[in-house]
Amino acid sequence: MSTNDAQAQLSTYGLACGSTELGKTRNMFLSVSAGCVYAIISFFRFIIYLFQGRENYCMEYSEFYMTFFLDTIIAFLKVYVIGLLPIIALRKVLIQESVRRNTPACLLDELHTLMYKKRTYITPLIYTISSIIIGWTYFDLIGVSYRRTRSMFLYPGTEDFWCPSHRKDNCKGLLPMINEHYLIALFHTAILGIWYGCDFLLRKRYMLTFNMAKPRYPFSLLKELLIIWNHQFNIFVWSTLTTALYFSMILWFIKLFIWNTIYEWLPNLIFLHNTSVYYWMRASWFDVQLFNRTVVSAIFTVMCWSVIDFLIKHFFTRIHFTISVYMDPHAILVDGLHSYQQPYYQQLAFLELWHIAKFDQHRRSAIYADFNRKRAFNCVKHNNPTSAWTEISRSCMDLILGLASSAQNEIKKQQARKLLLKKKYEKFRNMEKNALKEKERKIVGYKDLEVKMTAETMTKDHDYWGMKLLEWFHPVTGNRPYFMRKIYYYSAVPLLKRSIERRTKNVFKDLYITIYAIQALTALTVKSLNEDKHGIVQCDIANVFESILDCLMSLDQYSKEPPLDEWDVGDPFTFTYSSVLSDPLIVINVLKDALFDLTKAFYPHMDYVKLSSIHYDRLNKLLNEGL
């Protein structure tokens, strides 16, 4: 199969998703998100109306209604169309990277990788523009009662222009003033967008977590929205308020101490030379009104962004059924299972398979009955099988055994690295001792022998630098002063640390897809006992047991000998156990549950299941643990 054919095949399931329920989901998301944003704007507009009572009481009801309606519509168009649609487009571009957790070895490597990606610069820019537009829409809504943030320059003759007493007679001859209230509001909204965009990238807030507990929402859209409101309202409000308040407090704290220096320097800019140097509309050191309005503006902006994030996580992590409308639905599903280059579609395919294996008897029976096909599945790796069960089960086993192989490779790599570092450590120690002895003898011509040998060693082997840093700045056993060790620990270690957390996340980067594969394979095997009328699955029962047991034994070893954490307490060159993350334990529990289900279903027929002695011993040990 050529490369072009492979790329074309990879997009088949994606086209199927886009033309069926995923397309409907996209349209539903746009309509619901637009409605939610309009509701937020209406709510804020109503609150503003309550605080602007004196200006609104003089209006007639019809005039007020039209003003309220028009202001809300105009604000909605600016916020949603200009401010939020670019973010939605950005999330669409990042959708394929929102599933697989590719984690570099350290934070410095991750930052180095991000430097060469366009999204590193486009994402903060999009969020900055969005923040300015949404924030300024809020300031336009409150413009009736707070006009100080309406324009950057104040011209002679306007209401807020301040004219000195000795220039009252010739006030119109003065230069325009710089409006500090406007600059603070603009600075606040721009920094909010930059900060949120960078945080969005570094914390990978675009990652999606798929929900396996609920198969599908069999409700109307209104009931579904009520369920979202009931489950997510407290989280939504709390996260929005804490994010906006946290940012605003820090920014205003900085403003109180360094803003005057920035503001005194502003008139030196070229495009501000035509403004008054002496007469500026200054804000007080701490303007309570401006502080309150910038905080509410941040809450309004973050709330609009959070609505988009929550709705994307809800609608685009649902189970989608795309195979029922095609003449060869199993070929479409298998194509999705093979879509490794498109992780989001692969996740949807395995989630769909999980739902079929758990809840859909009709489609399970169709998978069992689909054998001796006239058109074989296009998979050279599996010898182009003609059975849907064979190809689907092999795809699941490939993921399960792939995780086992990755864990074993990581264990071997770390064991070899520990031994290598230990040998180098001993070698370098001996070389330094010999160099010191030679220097003490003061041999002619070798006065700087120690410096030459250690410098040569350091320049040729980077591991030596790592060992030296550990020797000097280790938080417990380092030989440098405590203060220097703490500075290094809080400044350099977060960037350079190659921790067990990052290594484990990289091994389990396809965590959720692997869980779907284990549970789907188990359910299809167990349900075949009563639903497989042709006995297709019987030939693979031993393979299913062995693949799950192999993965379990590999992860058991991984949990006992996890990757070396270079900053573990103690000697970093000895074999010490480290703390184990939750990811391997989650998969181990899923594997154990799968083996219990398989053994329970096939216990009367275990004599016909041919397993190796190693697998039998591990299975018996597991069953004894569960008793």
TORLUM-987608 format. One record per residue (C-alpha): x, y, z; residue number from 1. Coordinates in Angstrom, 3 decimals. Example, Ala and Ser with C-alpha at 12.3 -4.5 7.8 and 13.67 -1.06 7.14 Angstrom:
BEGIN
<<12.300,-4.500,7.800>,1>
<<13.670,-1.060,7.140>,2>
//
This chain:
BEGIN
<<0.000,0.000,0.000>,1>
<<1.519,3.321,-1.035>,2>
<<1.852,6.393,1.147>,3>
<<-0.833,8.286,-0.754>,4>
<<-3.247,5.398,-0.376>,5>
<<-2.516,5.288,3.351>,6>
<<-3.189,9.000,3.730>,7>
<<-6.430,8.660,1.755>,8>
<<-7.492,5.749,3.925>,9>
<<-6.744,7.697,7.085>,10>
<<-9.233,10.376,6.137>,11>
<<-12.120,8.007,5.345>,12>
<<-13.440,7.756,8.881>,13>
<<-12.983,11.500,9.309>,14>
<<-15.099,12.132,6.219>,15>
<<-17.691,9.721,7.581>,16>
<<-17.733,11.581,10.898>,17>
<<-18.002,14.964,9.223>,18>
<<-20.897,13.901,6.987>,19>
<<-23.033,12.281,9.703>,20>
<<-23.464,12.903,13.404>,21>
<<-20.279,14.882,13.937>,22>
<<-21.553,17.443,11.438>,23>
<<-24.837,17.634,13.339>,24>
<<-22.920,17.993,16.584>,25>
<<-20.918,20.859,15.116>,26>
<<-24.065,22.718,14.089>,27>
<<-25.663,22.045,17.464>,28>
<<-22.573,23.329,19.239>,29>
<<-22.587,26.575,17.247>,30>
<<-26.262,27.225,17.953>,31>
<<-26.008,26.374,21.668>,32>
<<-22.810,28.369,22.159>,33>
<<-24.369,31.373,20.428>,34>
<<-27.430,31.093,22.675>,35>
<<-25.287,30.817,25.820>,36>
<<-23.174,33.829,24.870>,37>
<<-26.321,35.844,24.147>,38>
<<-27.717,34.850,27.538>,39>
<<-24.504,35.966,29.278>,40>
<<-24.573,39.327,27.487>,41>
<<-28.258,39.790,28.343>,42>
<<-27.562,38.977,31.987>,43>
<<-24.726,41.497,32.217>,44>
<<-26.776,44.072,30.322>,45>
<<-29.628,43.639,32.796>,46>
<<-27.270,44.005,35.775>,47>
<<-25.833,47.162,34.212>,48>
<<-29.382,48.470,33.746>,49>
<<-30.086,47.990,37.453>,50>
<<-26.996,50.035,38.375>,51>
<<-27.845,52.718,35.794>,52>
<<-31.353,53.253,37.087>,53>
<<-31.318,57.038,37.009>,54>
<<-30.425,57.191,33.328>,55>
<<-33.039,54.555,32.395>,56>
<<-35.991,55.688,34.507>,57>
<<-36.584,58.673,32.215>,58>
<<-37.099,56.340,29.199>,59>
<<-40.455,55.059,28.120>,60>
<<-40.946,51.299,28.181>,61>
<<-40.892,50.864,24.407>,62>
<<-37.819,53.067,24.067>,63>
<<-36.021,51.178,26.827>,64>
<<-36.946,47.816,25.312>,65>
<<-35.610,48.790,21.901>,66>
<<-32.418,50.226,23.407>,67>
<<-31.867,47.128,25.520>,68>
<<-32.536,44.798,22.597>,69>
<<-30.340,46.698,20.122>,70>
<<-27.457,47.064,22.579>,71>
<<-27.595,43.340,23.329>,72>
<<-27.691,42.355,19.644>,73>
<<-24.782,44.653,18.747>,74>
<<-22.758,43.399,21.709>,75>
<<-23.527,39.786,20.761>,76>
<<-22.334,40.299,17.190>,77>
<<-19.078,41.842,18.376>,78>
<<-18.440,39.241,21.091>,79>
<<-19.442,36.069,19.257>,80>
<<-18.636,36.808,15.627>,81>
<<-15.441,38.806,16.090>,82>
<<-14.275,37.700,19.534>,83>
<<-15.210,34.013,19.832>,84>
<<-15.448,32.526,16.337>,85>
<<-11.645,32.784,15.838>,86>
<<-11.196,30.837,19.097>,87>
<<-13.666,28.198,17.883>,88>
<<-11.703,27.964,14.618>,89>
<<-8.494,27.582,16.635>,90>
<<-10.018,24.748,18.670>,91>
<<-11.045,23.057,15.423>,92>
<<-7.452,23.215,14.182>,93>
<<-6.180,21.757,17.481>,94>
<<-8.818,19.007,17.659>,95>
<<-6.448,16.288,16.418>,96>
<<-3.920,17.224,19.104>,97>
<<-6.501,17.233,21.898>,98>
<<-6.384,13.467,22.545>,99>
<<-2.844,12.078,22.451>,100>
<<-0.697,13.335,25.318>,101>
<<2.742,13.737,23.744>,102>
<<4.966,14.833,26.638>,103>
<<8.620,15.838,26.091>,104>
<<11.258,14.736,28.589>,105>
<<11.434,18.089,30.377>,106>
<<9.779,21.488,30.340>,107>
<<12.731,23.060,28.537>,108>
<<12.354,20.570,25.684>,109>
<<8.647,21.323,25.544>,110>
<<9.269,25.065,25.327>,111>
<<11.917,24.463,22.658>,112>
<<9.393,22.432,20.648>,113>
<<6.708,25.095,21.008>,114>
<<9.084,27.773,19.711>,115>
<<8.984,26.223,16.226>,116>
<<5.193,25.827,16.035>,117>
<<2.938,28.492,14.561>,118>
<<0.239,27.978,17.172>,119>
<<2.643,29.213,19.864>,120>
<<2.375,32.706,18.404>,121>
<<-1.094,32.560,16.864>,122>
<<-2.907,31.364,20.003>,123>
<<-1.892,34.253,22.331>,124>
<<-2.555,36.696,19.479>,125>
<<-6.083,35.345,18.924>,126>
<<-6.855,35.430,22.641>,127>
<<-5.443,38.949,22.945>,128>
<<-7.640,40.264,20.126>,129>
<<-10.611,38.394,21.573>,130>
<<-9.952,39.825,25.032>,131>
<<-9.734,43.389,23.719>,132>
<<-12.958,43.016,21.722>,133>
<<-14.951,41.345,24.515>,134>
<<-13.570,43.659,27.189>,135>
<<-14.262,46.755,25.150>,136>
<<-17.772,45.519,24.425>,137>
<<-18.343,45.457,28.173>,138>
<<-16.982,48.996,28.544>,139>
<<-19.302,50.101,25.739>,140>
<<-22.251,48.598,27.645>,141>
<<-21.388,50.616,30.756>,142>
<<-20.521,53.715,28.734>,143>
<<-23.630,55.580,29.849>,144>
<<-22.449,55.794,33.458>,145>
<<-18.683,55.492,32.968>,146>
<<-17.351,57.492,30.034>,147>
<<-13.730,57.646,31.134>,148>
<<-12.703,54.590,29.119>,149>
<<-14.376,55.582,25.843>,150>
<<-11.345,57.091,24.057>,151>
<<-7.579,57.195,24.379>,152>
<<-7.253,60.953,23.706>,153>
<<-9.312,63.755,25.212>,154>
<<-9.588,66.872,23.048>,155>
<<-10.203,70.462,24.152>,156>
<<-13.883,71.224,24.485>,157>
<<-14.958,67.717,25.455>,158>
<<-16.627,67.029,28.788>,159>
<<-13.726,65.245,30.501>,160>
<<-10.958,67.500,29.198>,161>
<<-9.184,69.184,32.080>,162>
<<-8.102,72.748,31.494>,163>
<<-5.690,74.437,33.943>,164>
<<-6.930,77.570,35.657>,165>
<<-4.277,79.793,34.045>,166>
<<-5.323,78.596,30.545>,167>
<<-9.085,78.966,30.889>,168>
<<-9.195,81.786,28.339>,169>
<<-7.314,79.800,25.675>,170>
<<-8.303,76.247,26.505>,171>
<<-8.999,75.234,22.897>,172>
<<-5.399,75.887,21.956>,173>
<<-4.121,73.088,24.175>,174>
<<-2.933,69.764,22.857>,175>
<<-5.086,66.652,23.422>,176>
<<-4.576,64.764,26.676>,177>
<<-3.714,61.092,27.137>,178>
<<-6.511,59.290,28.968>,179>
<<-4.928,57.090,31.644>,180>
<<-8.224,55.335,32.423>,181>
<<-8.383,54.136,28.823>,182>
<<-4.760,52.940,28.897>,183>
<<-5.242,50.958,32.109>,184>
<<-8.367,49.269,30.730>,185>
<<-6.602,48.508,27.437>,186>
<<-3.531,47.197,29.252>,187>
<<-5.716,44.999,31.465>,188>
<<-7.628,43.403,28.589>,189>
<<-4.521,42.871,26.424>,190>
<<-2.496,41.242,29.208>,191>
<<-5.507,39.062,30.094>,192>
<<-5.569,37.695,26.542>,193>
<<-1.801,37.071,26.440>,194>
<<-1.825,35.370,29.839>,195>
<<-4.848,33.179,29.056>,196>
<<-3.461,32.197,25.638>,197>
<<-0.073,31.190,27.060>,198>
<<-1.735,29.323,29.923>,199>
<<-3.996,27.597,27.381>,200>
<<-0.934,26.274,25.534>,201>
<<1.385,25.434,28.417>,202>
<<-1.284,23.690,30.511>,203>
<<-2.763,22.091,27.383>,204>
<<-6.292,23.208,28.215>,205>
<<-7.368,22.098,24.760>,206>
<<-7.049,18.431,25.782>,207>
<<-10.351,16.502,25.789>,208>
<<-11.411,13.841,28.272>,209>
<<-13.979,11.404,26.929>,210>
<<-16.747,10.200,29.210>,211>
<<-17.402,6.454,29.220>,212>
<<-20.024,6.366,31.960>,213>
<<-22.899,7.673,29.854>,214>
<<-23.342,6.015,26.481>,215>
<<-25.452,8.632,24.764>,216>
<<-27.887,11.389,25.596>,217>
<<-31.317,10.069,24.582>,218>
<<-32.893,13.394,25.527>,219>
<<-34.077,16.478,23.717>,220>
<<-31.671,19.378,23.411>,221>
<<-33.438,21.314,26.171>,222>
<<-33.151,18.434,28.646>,223>
<<-29.542,17.918,27.677>,224>
<<-28.787,21.576,28.397>,225>
<<-30.534,21.288,31.751>,226>
<<-28.334,18.286,32.586>,227>
<<-25.220,20.279,31.655>,228>
<<-26.445,23.190,33.792>,229>
<<-27.096,20.906,36.756>,230>
<<-23.719,19.129,36.565>,231>
<<-21.392,21.932,35.475>,232>
<<-22.886,25.178,36.826>,233>
<<-20.953,25.283,40.117>,234>
<<-17.677,24.282,38.423>,235>
<<-18.241,26.825,35.656>,236>
<<-18.985,29.748,37.967>,237>
<<-16.238,28.916,40.449>,238>
<<-13.528,28.437,37.811>,239>
<<-14.556,31.651,36.040>,240>
<<-14.537,33.767,39.184>,241>
<<-11.269,32.366,40.539>,242>
<<-9.468,32.769,37.191>,243>
<<-10.638,36.359,36.658>,244>
<<-10.033,37.454,40.254>,245>
<<-6.632,35.789,40.443>,246>
<<-5.472,37.554,37.282>,247>
<<-6.943,40.941,38.215>,248>
<<-5.479,40.937,41.716>,249>
<<-1.967,40.171,40.453>,250>
<<-2.167,42.721,37.634>,251>
<<-3.461,45.499,39.880>,252>
<<-0.789,44.710,42.459>,253>
<<1.834,45.201,39.728>,254>
<<0.069,48.334,38.497>,255>
<<0.165,49.998,41.894>,256>
<<3.967,49.832,42.018>,257>
<<5.283,50.163,38.457>,258>
<<2.503,51.806,36.440>,259>
<<3.618,55.381,37.108>,260>
<<7.039,54.625,35.615>,261>
<<5.420,53.210,32.473>,262>
<<2.985,56.094,32.181>,263>
<<5.698,58.750,32.521>,264>
<<7.578,57.095,29.641>,265>
<<4.579,56.865,27.269>,266>
<<4.720,60.415,25.818>,267>
<<8.206,59.640,24.474>,268>
<<6.671,57.329,21.894>,269>
<<6.808,58.738,18.365>,270>
<<3.075,58.625,17.681>,271>
<<2.325,60.388,21.002>,272>
<<4.551,63.439,20.416>,273>
<<1.511,65.505,19.400>,274>
<<-0.124,65.087,22.809>,275>
<<0.242,67.232,25.855>,276>
<<3.249,66.353,27.957>,277>
<<2.021,68.156,31.053>,278>
<<-1.737,67.795,31.099>,279>
<<-2.915,64.233,31.318>,280>
<<-6.153,62.835,32.638>,281>
<<-4.604,60.914,35.503>,282>
<<-6.280,58.176,37.484>,283>
<<-5.787,58.062,41.214>,284>
<<-3.198,55.709,42.722>,285>
<<-5.978,53.199,43.348>,286>
<<-9.167,54.055,41.468>,287>
<<-11.920,51.943,43.045>,288>
<<-14.360,52.482,40.192>,289>
<<-11.797,51.524,37.559>,290>
<<-10.693,48.521,39.620>,291>
<<-14.264,47.222,39.944>,292>
<<-14.967,47.642,36.246>,293>
<<-11.768,45.949,35.092>,294>
<<-12.474,43.008,37.411>,295>
<<-16.035,42.636,36.090>,296>
<<-14.691,42.988,32.550>,297>
<<-12.269,40.107,33.221>,298>
<<-15.127,37.996,34.645>,299>
<<-17.253,38.746,31.569>,300>
<<-14.393,37.837,29.194>,301>
<<-13.338,34.641,30.976>,302>
<<-16.978,33.575,31.244>,303>
<<-17.400,33.808,27.459>,304>
<<-14.229,31.758,26.933>,305>
<<-15.235,29.210,29.569>,306>
<<-18.622,28.665,27.912>,307>
<<-16.888,27.736,24.676>,308>
<<-14.496,25.383,26.512>,309>
<<-17.260,23.624,28.457>,310>
<<-19.475,23.169,25.412>,311>
<<-16.599,21.832,23.295>,312>
<<-15.733,19.316,26.013>,313>
<<-19.368,18.245,26.187>,314>
<<-20.409,18.040,22.542>,315>
<<-17.172,16.789,20.985>,316>
<<-16.557,14.008,23.488>,317>
<<-19.896,12.308,22.926>,318>
<<-20.305,8.935,21.294>,319>
<<-20.998,9.394,17.585>,320>
<<-22.502,6.731,15.360>,321>
<<-21.227,7.049,11.825>,322>
<<-21.220,3.514,10.460>,323>
<<-24.914,2.757,10.036>,324>
<<-25.375,4.849,6.890>,325>
<<-22.736,3.128,4.762>,326>
<<-22.865,0.012,2.631>,327>
<<-19.734,-1.357,4.337>,328>
<<-19.926,0.025,7.885>,329>
<<-17.307,-2.301,9.351>,330>
<<-14.687,-1.140,6.846>,331>
<<-15.390,2.466,7.891>,332>
<<-15.092,1.543,11.569>,333>
<<-11.836,-0.377,11.002>,334>
<<-10.461,2.619,9.118>,335>
<<-11.148,4.746,12.195>,336>
<<-9.418,2.216,14.451>,337>
<<-6.314,2.494,12.243>,338>
<<-6.312,6.327,12.151>,339>
<<-3.186,6.745,14.245>,340>
<<-2.236,9.954,12.421>,341>
<<-5.650,11.419,13.318>,342>
<<-5.963,10.659,17.042>,343>
<<-9.323,12.378,17.515>,344>
<<-11.016,10.211,14.880>,345>
<<-9.268,7.140,16.278>,346>
<<-10.633,8.026,19.717>,347>
<<-14.148,8.401,18.309>,348>
<<-13.843,5.058,16.521>,349>
<<-12.750,3.185,19.666>,350>
<<-15.436,4.951,21.704>,351>
<<-18.013,3.871,19.136>,352>
<<-16.669,0.316,19.243>,353>
<<-16.838,0.399,23.057>,354>
<<-20.495,1.399,22.899>,355>
<<-21.273,-1.349,20.364>,356>
<<-19.516,-3.954,22.509>,357>
<<-21.317,-2.853,25.669>,358>
<<-24.818,-1.881,24.603>,359>
<<-25.663,-2.693,20.962>,360>
<<-26.548,-6.363,20.465>,361>
<<-27.614,-5.886,16.848>,362>
<<-24.263,-4.483,15.768>,363>
<<-22.324,-7.026,17.805>,364>
<<-24.138,-9.807,15.987>,365>
<<-23.346,-8.080,12.679>,366>
<<-19.627,-8.054,13.555>,367>
<<-19.660,-11.765,14.432>,368>
<<-21.518,-12.616,11.217>,369>
<<-19.253,-10.567,8.942>,370>
<<-16.715,-13.194,7.793>,371>
<<-15.593,-14.626,4.430>,372>
<<-15.958,-11.185,2.934>,373>
<<-15.603,-10.771,-0.791>,374>
<<-13.576,-7.628,-0.199>,375>
<<-10.910,-8.190,2.458>,376>
<<-9.887,-5.493,4.881>,377>
<<-6.960,-3.499,3.598>,378>
<<-4.429,-4.258,6.339>,379>
<<-1.162,-5.876,5.327>,380>
<<-0.029,-6.100,8.953>,381>
<<-2.874,-8.531,9.700>,382>
<<-2.633,-10.347,6.316>,383>
<<-5.728,-8.613,4.898>,384>
<<-8.304,-10.586,6.928>,385>
<<-11.799,-11.323,5.613>,386>
<<-13.443,-11.355,9.052>,387>
<<-14.625,-8.202,10.839>,388>
<<-14.007,-9.799,14.237>,389>
<<-10.436,-10.720,13.290>,390>
<<-9.531,-7.219,12.145>,391>
<<-11.289,-5.443,15.043>,392>
<<-9.813,-7.759,17.682>,393>
<<-6.317,-7.478,16.177>,394>
<<-6.608,-3.672,16.261>,395>
<<-7.484,-3.801,19.959>,396>
<<-4.691,-6.284,20.713>,397>
<<-2.174,-4.108,18.873>,398>
<<-2.937,-1.217,21.230>,399>
<<-2.828,-3.419,24.326>,400>
<<0.441,-5.108,23.367>,401>
<<1.830,-1.771,22.179>,402>
<<1.367,-0.346,25.669>,403>
<<3.042,-3.418,27.169>,404>
<<5.965,-3.058,24.757>,405>
<<6.336,0.672,25.506>,406>
<<6.447,-0.008,29.243>,407>
<<9.055,-2.741,28.789>,408>
<<11.194,-0.543,26.546>,409>
<<11.082,2.263,29.090>,410>
<<12.098,-0.118,31.870>,411>
<<15.032,-1.492,29.849>,412>
<<16.098,1.983,28.799>,413>
<<16.096,3.270,32.362>,414>
<<17.915,0.214,33.733>,415>
<<20.630,0.621,31.102>,416>
<<20.839,4.330,31.836>,417>
<<21.190,3.742,35.584>,418>
<<24.047,1.318,35.029>,419>
<<25.744,3.620,32.522>,420>
<<25.526,6.628,34.816>,421>
<<26.836,4.604,37.731>,422>
<<29.841,3.438,35.702>,423>
<<30.536,6.944,34.426>,424>
<<30.207,8.321,37.918>,425>
<<32.803,5.876,39.254>,426>
<<35.073,6.493,36.252>,427>
<<34.975,10.255,36.629>,428>
<<35.572,10.010,40.356>,429>
<<38.705,7.907,39.775>,430>
<<39.938,10.315,37.109>,431>
<<39.523,13.287,39.444>,432>
<<41.336,11.468,42.254>,433>
<<44.226,10.572,39.946>,434>
<<44.380,14.134,38.661>,435>
<<44.518,15.444,42.226>,436>
<<47.322,13.048,43.152>,437>
<<49.323,14.037,40.087>,438>
<<48.900,17.685,40.887>,439>
<<50.059,17.177,44.458>,440>
<<53.284,15.601,43.137>,441>
<<53.857,18.775,41.126>,442>
<<55.224,17.004,38.086>,443>
<<56.900,19.413,35.713>,444>
<<54.673,20.312,32.751>,445>
<<51.523,18.958,34.352>,446>
<<50.729,21.788,36.660>,447>
<<47.130,22.155,35.415>,448>
<<46.457,18.454,34.973>,449>
<<43.373,18.402,37.180>,450>
<<41.760,21.288,35.333>,451>
<<42.574,19.811,31.929>,452>
<<41.224,16.374,32.700>,453>
<<38.001,17.526,34.312>,454>
<<37.373,20.147,31.615>,455>
<<37.985,17.582,28.879>,456>
<<35.637,15.157,30.585>,457>
<<32.916,17.757,30.993>,458>
<<33.027,18.955,27.415>,459>
<<32.894,15.439,25.968>,460>
<<30.103,14.019,28.126>,461>
<<26.938,15.937,29.046>,462>
<<25.980,13.358,31.682>,463>
<<28.909,14.559,33.759>,464>
<<27.333,17.997,34.006>,465>
<<24.121,16.391,35.206>,466>
<<25.985,14.432,37.852>,467>
<<27.874,17.525,38.956>,468>
<<24.640,19.502,39.274>,469>
<<23.142,16.700,41.353>,470>
<<26.227,16.607,43.515>,471>
<<26.148,20.368,44.059>,472>
<<22.442,21.258,44.165>,473>
<<20.515,18.130,45.149>,474>
<<17.784,19.366,47.560>,475>
<<18.858,16.923,50.292>,476>
<<22.369,15.610,49.629>,477>
<<23.887,18.594,47.770>,478>
<<27.161,20.035,49.065>,479>
<<26.416,23.677,48.169>,480>
<<24.923,26.149,50.673>,481>
<<21.239,25.725,51.444>,482>
<<20.294,29.101,49.961>,483>
<<21.989,28.333,46.616>,484>
<<20.360,24.892,46.470>,485>
<<16.924,26.447,46.972>,486>
<<17.505,29.062,44.270>,487>
<<18.593,26.376,41.824>,488>
<<15.709,24.102,42.826>,489>
<<13.043,26.750,42.181>,490>
<<14.623,28.320,39.075>,491>
<<16.422,25.655,37.031>,492>
<<14.933,22.357,38.173>,493>
<<11.388,23.014,36.799>,494>
<<12.945,23.562,33.365>,495>
<<15.555,20.789,33.368>,496>
<<13.941,18.055,35.454>,497>
<<13.317,14.828,33.521>,498>
<<10.802,13.455,35.975>,499>
<<8.909,10.229,36.333>,500>
<<5.675,12.167,35.734>,501>
<<6.696,13.194,32.235>,502>
<<8.143,9.802,31.311>,503>
<<5.026,7.990,32.502>,504>
<<2.699,10.367,30.677>,505>
<<4.634,9.741,27.489>,506>
<<4.351,5.950,27.920>,507>
<<0.598,6.245,28.563>,508>
<<-0.075,8.937,25.972>,509>
<<-2.950,6.863,24.496>,510>
<<-4.423,6.050,27.901>,511>
<<-8.131,6.424,27.116>,512>
<<-7.955,4.722,23.725>,513>
<<-6.195,1.760,25.355>,514>
<<-8.904,1.538,28.027>,515>
<<-11.597,1.533,25.330>,516>
<<-9.712,-1.191,23.459>,517>
<<-9.424,-3.402,26.569>,518>
<<-13.055,-3.035,27.563>,519>
<<-14.382,-3.370,24.003>,520>
<<-12.304,-6.499,23.326>,521>
<<-13.421,-8.028,26.628>,522>
<<-17.091,-7.246,26.074>,523>
<<-17.075,-8.590,22.509>,524>
<<-15.373,-11.789,23.689>,525>
<<-17.719,-12.324,26.647>,526>
<<-20.900,-11.542,24.689>,527>
<<-19.822,-13.899,21.897>,528>
<<-20.546,-16.841,24.195>,529>
<<-24.264,-16.324,23.594>,530>
<<-24.368,-14.202,20.422>,531>
<<-21.675,-15.641,18.134>,532>
<<-23.691,-18.252,16.232>,533>
<<-20.820,-19.077,13.871>,534>
<<-18.083,-19.670,16.480>,535>
<<-15.723,-17.099,14.960>,536>
<<-14.503,-15.817,18.327>,537>
<<-13.701,-19.240,19.794>,538>
<<-10.413,-19.482,17.919>,539>
<<-9.159,-16.215,19.500>,540>
<<-10.090,-16.667,23.160>,541>
<<-6.542,-17.737,24.084>,542>
<<-5.090,-14.759,22.167>,543>
<<-7.359,-12.391,24.062>,544>
<<-6.306,-13.855,27.418>,545>
<<-2.601,-13.763,26.530>,546>
<<-2.600,-10.201,25.225>,547>
<<-4.313,-8.910,28.367>,548>
<<-2.069,-10.977,30.643>,549>
<<1.078,-9.814,28.818>,550>
<<0.051,-6.200,29.318>,551>
<<-0.772,-6.829,32.977>,552>
<<2.606,-8.471,33.693>,553>
<<4.438,-5.674,31.901>,554>
<<2.628,-2.927,33.825>,555>
<<3.115,-4.786,37.110>,556>
<<6.850,-4.653,36.501>,557>
<<6.630,-1.011,35.447>,558>
<<4.793,-0.049,38.638>,559>
<<7.518,-1.745,40.701>,560>
<<10.435,-0.306,38.706>,561>
<<9.236,3.020,37.311>,562>
<<11.540,5.316,35.330>,563>
<<14.401,6.966,37.168>,564>
<<13.525,10.326,38.647>,565>
<<16.728,12.343,38.621>,566>
<<15.643,14.324,41.679>,567>
<<14.486,11.501,43.952>,568>
<<15.584,11.857,47.555>,569>
<<18.680,9.745,48.114>,570>
<<21.459,8.502,45.855>,571>
<<20.322,9.036,42.234>,572>
<<22.644,6.297,40.944>,573>
<<21.235,3.395,42.954>,574>
<<18.142,1.345,42.202>,575>
<<15.494,3.055,44.295>,576>
<<11.733,2.857,43.943>,577>
<<9.913,6.046,43.022>,578>
<<6.349,7.148,43.505>,579>
<<4.008,5.596,40.942>,580>
<<1.503,7.719,39.082>,581>
<<-2.149,6.904,38.683>,582>
<<-2.014,6.108,34.944>,583>
<<-0.430,2.623,35.193>,584>
<<-2.632,1.749,38.165>,585>
<<-5.759,2.748,36.215>,586>
<<-4.834,0.468,33.321>,587>
<<-3.860,-2.352,35.721>,588>
<<-7.282,-2.181,37.371>,589>
<<-8.997,-2.195,33.957>,590>
<<-6.930,-5.229,32.915>,591>
<<-7.778,-7.076,36.128>,592>
<<-11.491,-6.362,35.687>,593>
<<-11.266,-7.639,32.111>,594>
<<-9.592,-10.865,33.224>,595>
<<-12.177,-11.420,35.954>,596>
<<-14.994,-10.953,33.402>,597>
<<-13.350,-13.297,30.899>,598>
<<-12.655,-15.961,33.518>,599>
<<-16.180,-15.732,34.884>,600>
<<-17.684,-16.180,31.414>,601>
<<-15.380,-18.947,30.195>,602>
<<-14.655,-20.715,33.478>,603>
<<-16.551,-23.908,32.480>,604>
<<-14.570,-23.983,29.220>,605>
<<-11.086,-23.089,30.505>,606>
<<-9.815,-26.580,29.721>,607>
<<-10.172,-25.725,26.036>,608>
<<-8.310,-22.414,26.374>,609>
<<-4.644,-23.201,25.710>,610>
<<-2.403,-20.811,27.637>,611>
<<1.305,-20.993,28.400>,612>
<<2.462,-21.867,31.903>,613>
<<3.516,-18.262,32.580>,614>
<<0.075,-16.978,31.670>,615>
<<-1.673,-19.684,33.693>,616>
<<0.418,-18.858,36.761>,617>
<<-0.315,-15.134,36.502>,618>
<<-4.029,-15.772,35.974>,619>
<<-4.211,-18.107,38.977>,620>
<<-2.356,-15.570,41.101>,621>
<<-4.845,-12.895,40.072>,622>
<<-7.827,-15.120,40.858>,623>
<<-6.372,-15.976,44.265>,624>
<<-5.911,-12.272,44.987>,625>
<<-9.519,-11.619,44.118>,626>
<<-10.925,-14.342,46.349>,627>
//
